[in-house]
Amino acid sequence: MSQTKFRVFQRVGKTKIIPIGLKILLIFICLILLSNFATNIITIQLSQNQIIKLNNQVMVEQLKELYNSSSNQYQIYTYSNNIEECETSLKQVAKSGFTNPNSIALAVKKDGTIDFYVSNNELSVWDEFIDSTTLQKITSDTVNGIYEGSISFKTAEEEYFGVYKFQDDWDYFLIRAENRSDLDDNNKSLYLFMFIFVIALTTVFVIIGILVIRHEFKSVRTITNDLYNMQKNKKLELIDLSNSTNDDITYLAASFNSLSSSVNNLLNTFQKFVSKDVVAKAYSEQTIALEGSQRELVMLFSDIRSFTYRTETLGNDIIDVLNVHYNRVIHKVHENTGVVGSIIGDAILAIYGTLDAKMSKSYNSIRSAWDITKVTANLREAMIQKRIEVEKKRSLTESEERVYQAVLLDVGVGIDGGNVFYGNIGSNEHMANTVIGDNVNSASRLEGLTRVYHLPVIVSEYIKDEVLKESARYKFIEIDTVQVKGKTEGKKIFFPLDTNETDELIVKKYSLFEDGLSAYYNGDWKSARKLFKDCELEVSQVFIERMGNKNAPEDWNGIWTMTSK
């Protein structure tokens, strides 16, 4: 069971195609993360301010207790005069309210000296209050009648916040403060917890989002995959909407299907009037220009024999007969990688070499020629069987006999190849794809020679040479050397015998014909007549009648000059 390979990105050329669902998901992930982090940071900052306020409230209560104790200790000091005992007692009261590692309480004189100092951190020792700016401010406030409030101050390495109150008896400021780093450490732990929590929560929602988006955008993936395959194969097809949801994207795909159907109908119609290579070029390049070039191609010319008689007999019905005939003939041309250059009444011109093929253009043209003669023979056989069925009941009338003879189509095929002009001619308003060159005319003349030599197919030496380079299937029987009207040189013509479908007796007959032709070329017409009679081929009668009982002329060069096209 084959498995479909999952790919996040597909490409059209060198451009990556990013799924719309992935874009939406990434945008939502960024927004969720940004929203969560921003919300939590703001919350933490607000909480931090609130914590500071709460700490200040706690420290105010502790400062009150410390202030009352200092007043009591001052009364004790006035009686006992034992300052150290009083400071020890005050330190115990202050330390009982510490909650953080670096909580402190101290008594600061207006000149910055410290009467007593206590901290939760045993390594912390202060000799003086070094934040002179803060000290100056709270000292000046006392002049204005302000003796307590909030305070922030710095040491060489730390920053503190807290509350203070001026003690008149001892003439110093009592300060209860917390180290800001303790709060920051708490915040770092909170930030870390928040980060882990947000990432975990986002991951869960991303997974849910992926599943939801994959489900909701399933039809989008189907549409984009179909479009990608169309772009890759350069072929318009309908998008499968059988499992699509009822949304605007499906509507767009349905609209595309409608457009695709219209374009395909136009292409199919277009292809029926022009050759396949022109259709392919028009589709890939999106334009058709008046242009052409010299190319080495093979031309096949096929004509229906006795067409005038058939037209006179059948009248308008000849069109139906032609359509049946051409439907089969054109299929065989296309089957052998040929293109139809033109259809002129009873004749068809096919061109080989414009499309990619495994075998050579000459080989494919000969296969087409024999296929054309076979389908024509099959059509004749069908008519013969039809007559047999009718004659089982009655004889044919004279008019029916004429119709019967008219529909017994027979064709001749001529093939030649070489350099020709192939392209579009006409104007920007109307143009035609055509092939122009002497070899095109030669193919037509070779088809005409099939009537003279009573053979179904005649090809040129060009065709023979190209086919023999790649295959021994066809035995090329030299038929004659002729000089057609309008030409100054003789040209050898050949009959391509299909050895796959020919018995040994026929091969032997054509071997005798070749011996007779050799004697004919050499001017030994007496020996030639005997060999031609012995081979018992219809083509040999042409030479027997041509030579008669005469000997070869003194200036005989083996070339037979045609007096008509």
Secondary structure, DSSP 8 states (H G I E B T S, - for coil): -------S-EEETTEEE--HHHHHHHHHHHHHHHHHHHHHHHHHHHHHHHHHHHHHHHHHHHHHHHHHHHHHHHHHHHHH--HHHHHHHHHHHHHTT--STT-EEEEE-TTSBEEEEEESSTT---SB---HHHHHHHHHHHHTT--EEEEEEE-SS-EEEEEEEEETTTTEEEEEEEEHHHHHHHHHHHHHHHHHHHHHHHHHHHHHHHHHHHHHTHHHHHHHHHHHHHHHHT-------TT--SSHHHHHHHHHHHHHHHHHHHHHHHHHHS-HHHHHHHHHHS---S-EEEEEEEEEEEEETTHHHHHHHHGGGHHHHHHHHHHHHHHHHHHTTEEEEEEETTEEEEEESSS--SS-HHHHHHHHHHHHHHHHHHHHHHHHHHHHHHHTT----HHHHHHHHHHS--EEEEEEEEEEEEEEEE-SSSEEEEEESHHHHHHHHHHHHHHHHT-SEEEEHHHHHHHHTT--SEEEEEEEEEE-TT-SS-EEEEEEEEGGG--HHHHHHHHHHHHHHHHHHTT-HHHHHHHHHHHT-HHHHHHHHHHTT----TT--S-EE-S--
